[in-house]
Amino acid sequence: MTITILRFQAPGDNAPRWGVQFGERVAPLDSMARTTGELLARDWERLHALTPEEATLARDGLTLLSPVTDRQQFICQGINYRSHVEESGLRLEDIAFNTIFTKAPSSITSADAPVVRPAEVKLLDYEVELGLVLRRDVPAGTRVSEDNLDKWLAGVVIVDDLSARDIQLPQGQFYKGKSFRGFGPVGPVLVLLTPREWQRWPELRLQLAVNGQIRQDAYAGDMIHRPAATLTELAALHDLHAGDLIATGTPGGCAVRPPGRLAMFVARHFLADAARWRMFIRRGLAEPKYLRPGDVIHASIRTDDGAIDLGAQSTRIVAA
């Protein structure tokens, strides 16, 4: 059975605390953990031992914070859903490798915090993603299989990988375009999964709506590069630590759109790079799906039977 972890502040608290949710109430954990990694390394058994009888706090009286702290690595996968590959104007057979990049940990914010659209950003996009949180450090060369995900992964969270497309794409700068402060809403909760529940990750349904209009709706099973293979690849590259976050890519439905085939042909053969990207931005300014101040994003991830439920985000975009 899932265990739902919260990081929060109650009225009068001087510092964030951790707890386990039971229905509409929360059992606080007496822990000195400052980071998600410290919590999982030090308090794993104690988290599992908390009971409903210890749930002394009402959830609606708490200020929820991101369950992934900003001292963790924030690793991302790009073009990792078949539907997103197709809407990007690419062919699946041309995606021969796992696209990996990072976001600044300082971009992490809580699930219901307002997000400022910087003044220089005009093409702000959304990307609902399934986030994987590491349970422990992963030694170099570790090989992870679908059957032992629970050994290396603690649980799952909702991530919205907000992206300034007018910086990310024309500049070829994924990090810059995705790392503004607030561009990584995470949570509201971290859901710890049992070994049996980890086998159900492909059944998780990702949904995102803007102002009540559904934009993204897909199952995690549409991923191209799956969690076990990605963890194995990352372990061969660099150090991974308990509490680190891996955002596994987004399905189709984003605001960004490729130009039509004729426009692509003309741009590629007759326009310089600078002119081509000016055209991209000009077209984007006319696309109503890009986020504007006042827009509200609602994102959720759960199995259809509700047995695994990561809660919901509600993010309002505000002007700088």
N, C-alpha and C positions, 0 to 999 in steps of 0.2 A: 504494500500500500504506500502511495506517495507520502512524502513528508514535505510540508510547505514552509520554507524559511523566509522570515521577514527581517529586514534591517530597518529600524525605526527610531523616532524620538517621540516620547510621550511628553505631555505638558510638564514643564519643570525639569526635564532632563538637560544635563549639561553636555552630554555626548551621546552618539548613536549607540543603540543596543540591538541585540539579536533576539529572535524568538521563533516559536513554531506556532503556526495558525491551526486552530481547531474550530471549524465553522466560522462564526463571526467574532471569535475571541482569540486571544494570543497568550501563549505561555512564555513569559520572558526567560531567557537563559542567562545565568550568572556567568558571564564570560569576559575575559580581558582582550579578546581577539580584536585587533585593529583592522585587519584585512580579511577578505573572504578566504584567502589561503590559510591564514592562521586559524580561522574558525573550523575549516574542514580538517586541518591537520591535528588540532588539539581537542576539538569538541565533538567529533563524529559520533561517538557512543552516547554522549550526553544529549545530543540533539534527538537521537532515536529513543531516548529513555523518557523524554517529557510526555506528560499525560494530559488529557482534557481537564482533569481536576486542577491542574496548575495554570490553566488559562484564566488569569485574573484581570486581563486588560481587554477592553472593547476595541476591536480593530478600527472602527470608525472614529475613534478618538485619537488615533496615532497619525503622525506625519511619516509617511513611508519614504524610504531612501532606496537608492539602487542597491540590490543585494550583492552586486559585484562592485568592489571598491576600486578607487582610482589608482591603486598601487599594483594593479595586475596588468599583464599584457592583454592587449585587445587586438586579436588576430582575425582577419576576415578572408572569406573566399568570394571571388567574383565569378560572374556568369556560370553559376553552378546549378541552375535549374533549366531543364529543357525548354520550358515556356519562355524564360528570359532570354535564352540564346536565340530563339526564333524571333522574338520581338525586337531584338538588337540587330536584326538583319544578317545574322551569321548562320552557318550550317553546323549541325552537331558534329559531323565528321571532321570539321576543321578545328574543333576544340580538343586538341591532343594533350593538353596539360591542365593541371590544377592551378588556377590563378590565385595567388596569395598576396595580400598586402596588410598593412596595419592602420589602425586609427589611434590617435593620441588617447591615452587613458583619461586625460582631462576632458575629453568630449563626453564622458559618461555622465548621465543625469538620471533623475528619478522618472518613473513612468508617467507621472502626472504634472511634471514641472513644465512651465511655459518655455518655449524655445525661441530665442531671438534669431530672426533672419538678418544677418549682417547687411549693412547698407550696400556693400559692393556685390552682394549675391542677388541675382534676379531669377535664376533657374534652380529653385530649391526642390529637390525630389525626395520621395519616401521610399523605403525598402524594408518591409517586415521580414525578419529573419529568425530562425531558430538558433539560439545561442547555447553552446555546450560549455559547461564549467568543469574544469579539471579537478579531480578528487585528490590527486597527489602529484608529486614531481614525476616526470616521465624521463627515464634515463636515455642517453644517446643510444640510438640503434634499436629501440624497442619496436617490436612488431605487434600491432594491435589487431585483433580479429573481431568480427561481429558478435562472437560468442563471449568475449571477455571485456566488452565495453564498460561494464560496471566496475571493473578493477581500476580503470583509469579515469572514468568520468563520474562526477558526483551527481549532476543534475542538469536541468534545462531552464532557460529563461527566454523571455521575449526581448528581441533587439529591434530597434528601428534605426537602420543605417542611413540617416539623413545625409544628403549629398548635394553639394553645389555643383551642378553639371557644367555651369559656365566657367568653372575653375578646373574641375577634374578632367574634363575631356579636351578643351582647347590647349591646356597646359600639359596634359599627360601626367597630372599630379593627383593621383588617388589620395595620397596622404593629406595634401593641402585641402582638396575639395571635400574631404569627409571628416576633418579633425577640428573644425570650429567648436568652441565650447558649447555644449548642449546638443551636439549633433549625434549623440548616442544614447537615447532613452533606453534604459535597461530595467526589466522587472515588469510588474511590481514585486514578484516573488521569485525565489529560486526553488524549484521543485526537485527534490531528491527522488531518484527512481530505484526500484528494486531490479535485480537481474532480469526477472521476467518482464518488467515494464520497459526495460531498455530495448527489448526485442520489438516493442510496438512503436518505436520512434517514426517509422515510415507512415504510420497512421495519423500523426499529428497534422492538424489542418490549420494552415496559416491564413488569416483573413485581415485585411486592412481596408478601412473606409475613410473617406475624407468628406466632412460635412454630411455624413449619413449615406454617402454614395459608395458602394463597394467598388474598390479598385483592384484588389488582389485577393485571390481565393484559390488555394492549391494545397496539396498534401506534400509533406516532407519527403515522401517516397519518390518524388519527381527529381530529387537531387542526382547529379551526375557523379560527382566525387563524394562518396559516402564517408561517414565519420571515422570508421576504422581505418580506411585507406588514407584519409587526411592526417590522422594522428600519427600513423606510421611514417608518412612522408615528412611531417614536421619534426618528428623525433630524430630523423636523420639529418636535419638542417641545423637546429638550434635547441637551446634549453627550454623546457616547458615546466611550469611550476603549478603547484596546487592553487586553485582559485583563478587561474588564467581563463580568459574568455575567448571562444572561437565562434564567430558569427558565420553561419554556413551558407550564405548566399540567399538571394531573393527570387521568388517566382515572377512570372510575367504580370504586367499591369502597371508598371512604373510610368511616370509622366514622360520620360525621355523617349523619343521615337527616332528611328533612322529615316533619312530622306528616301523618297522613292527611287527605283532603279535608274530612271532617266536622270534625275537630279544628282544621284551619286556618280553616274558616268560623267556628266558634265563637270561636276566639281572636281573629280579626280584628275581629269585630263586637261581642263582648261582654266582652273583657278589655282592660285598660289595658296599655301596653307593658311596664311592670315586671312585671305578673302573667304576661304572655305569656312573657317570658324566664325567669321563675322556673319555669314549667312546662317550658320547653325544657331547662333544666339538670336538673330533676328526672327527666325522661324519659331524658336522656343518662346519668345516673348508673346507670341500669338497663341500659344498652347495653354488652354485654361486649366489643365491638370496640374501644372506646377503650383507649388504651395505659395500662398500669399498671407500677409498678416490678417489675422482673424479666422483663418482656417483651423479646423479641429480634426486631428487624426485619431481614429480609434483602431487599435490593433489587438488581436487576440490569437492564441494558439491553444488548441485542445483536441483531444480525440472526439469523434462524433458521439461516443457513448458517455463522455464526460468523466471517464475514469482518470484521465490525466488532463489537468486543466492548469494552464500557466497564468490564468487571470487575464486582465485587460489593461491596456494603456489608453490614456486619453491626453493628448498633447495639443496644446494651442500654440500656433505660430504668432509671434508678436513682432512688431517693427523695432528696428534698432533705435 
